[in-house]
Amino acid sequence: MSLRFSRIGTLFVRLTLLLLAALGLAPAAMAQTSVTFSQTTTGTINNTTTCTAPLVRNFTVTNVFTVADVNIGVLATHTWRGDLQITLQSPNGTRVQLVNGDVNSTDGDNFNVLLDDAAAQVVNTDPLSGNHSTTAPPYQNTFRPNNLLSAFNGGPSNGTWRLEICDLFPSADNGSFRRADLTLTSAPSNFADLSLTKTLIGAAPVSGGTATWRLTVTNSGASTQAANSVAVTDVLPAGFVFSSASGTGTYNSATGVWTVGSVPIGQSRSIDIVGTVNASAGATITNIAEITASSVTDSDSTPGNGVTSEDDYASATFVVAGARVAGIAPTLTCPAGTVLHDWDPLTWTPGSTNNSYALSTLGSIGFSLTNPGLWLNNAGLGGQSPNLQNVVNGGILGQNSLVQLVDLPDLSSRVVTTITLPKVMQGAQFNLYDVDFGAAQFADTVTVEGRLSGATVLPTLTNGVANYIIANSAYGDGVANNDSADGTVVVTFTSPIDTIIIRYGNHSAAPANPGQQAISVSDITFCHPITTLNVSKTSSVISDPVNGTTNPKAIPGALVRYCVTVANAGTVSATTVIATDTLPADVTYVANSLRTGTSCAAATTVEDDNNTGTDESDPYGASHASGTVIGIAANLPAAQSFAFRFDAIVD
């Protein structure tokens, strides 16, 4: 902003204030202002632009204010856009990885994007092979970052803003940084940063049941003053009949206005709105609310404007339990591909409760079943259970599944199926067939959870017509034939797991002695395990011919010690990990200086310079030949690292 514009703007505001005072009106809050900083120093993105040594471009900001909003546009040429990872750091050290990269699918050229939290579409979800243009501004595309820029809100503007760009595959595709434009919006001098949340308390109710919505207004600790005369409008949706409200302030069910009152800095105010659900089973009930009044300007929202992306707008949805249409299961996304556990070519001795099978080349997948009741023998369901049959198969003819036909003694008993995986899988998806209800008999309930190193991992369950879902449990409340898809529940894990646990029994709709009941487990699709390796390199001058070991310098004849570390940041072991370091022409390797270990500090195991002998597996190997140093780990477990160090003389 030019000095001349600033003076005119100031004069205009002063004249406005005088006019308002003359009319006896209260002045409106000062408007937010924005300022943009451009960085046009180009730079190469190539095999040196790793994520441990990224390309850095700084913005020096001398304007002093509290940040209310941040946008940034970035233009870079590149032959595989998905390789780019972009991070922004504010002057107070807050870091946000704005672009994670999408290395497996986004192969279009160039990156021409304005990153804005208000954008509807997430970055790198545009056409995967579509090319961006090479001229900006204005920027060709506006996308929401992978992690929101709002993390910078409330922080200081002045200082150095650091933009980091790295290439996730630096030796594969190259490009160059062209420019970036950082726009900072200031918060008003007097403001309250209000936000609104809405949640449904408890499980989704049945038709005729009770539902409770909880509304909470929070005034951020970054605000400069309390907000008074705060009001929230929550017009209750069809299918929900108001009963009562309790909490801060008052709620008028006729107008939908919650009169909140005052919300001090750093505090919250809540109210619970209780009502009866009169919608039919399977109906979707959505409740929307928004802050519609406040005595003071909100730094990042405008009360009552209906903009859904602002934090003063909130909604919550539930589906009325009962008869319904089948849900749509999430798509299982597997960056490294899938592997299928297919029951059809396998055998299961009828009645056995422990079996294991090869899962491709990954190892063995194990199945262990425990039953506090009886395993039944029914010719119509394949004979003695558990067994592999195609009679309980969700309408998929000719496909085997693992049938569990049981007689449980009471409502609390559960059949537990534990599936032990050979490795940490990145995700999984399978069906549970015939989760339903028999009048005056069983009322199937199935709870599914995963494990990762002992920690619980919850899946997404998708209902069929004869069942409904609450969290990670499915409840049968309708009738479905054994071969009908109406009773199918789809289980989807989108996070890494090493174990799957299925608990099968009855819920409260069943009689005390439920009688016989059955479900079955389908083929299981797993996402191939993947890992993440990070490499770093350090160097230190040990001595030089002039200073010896006292404050040595990298001058000709100096002894330099290098160390390369490879860390496994993934969830599975990596095998045959090889790191190669080619020395520059101006240094000479010191023979027999190689050492290995779990870290640079622990790299004390002596390695000779060749790549043979027992020293190559104790447990790490290292060798040197023709100016190239190689380190090898035959196996690198998750969350572990290995390092190799060596010495060189500066020529």
Secondary structure, 3 states (H helix, E strand, C coil): CCHHHHHHHHHHHHHHHHHHHHHCCCCCCCCCCEEEEEECCCEEECCCCECCECEEEEEEECCCCEEEEEEEEEEEEECCHHHEEEEEECCCCCEEEEECCCCCCCCCCCEEEEECCCCCCECCCCCCCCCCCCCCCCCCEEEECCCCHHHHCCCECCEEEEEEEEECCCCCCCEEEEEEEEEEEECCCCCCCEEEEEEEECCCCECCCEEEEEEEEEECCCCCCCEEEEEEECCCCCCEEEEEEEECCEEECCCCEEEEEEECCCCEEEEEEEEEECCCCCCEEEEEEEEEECCCCCCCCCCCCCCCCCCCEEEEEEECECCCCCCCCCCCCCCCCEEEECCCCCCCCCCCCEEEEECCCCCEEEEEEECCCEECEEHHHCEECCEEECCCCCCCCCCCEEEEEEEECCCCCEEEEEEEEEEEECEEEEEEECCCECCCCCEEEEEEEEEECCEEECCEEECCCCEEEECCEEEECCCCCCCCHHHCEEEEECCCEEEEEEEEEECCCCCCCCEEEEEEEEEEEEECCCCCEEEEEEEEEEEECCCECCCCCCCCCCEEEEEEEEEECCCCCEEEEEEEEECCCCEEECCCCCEEECCCCCCCEECCCCCCCHHHHCCEEEEEECCEEEEEEEEECCCCEEEEEEEEEEC
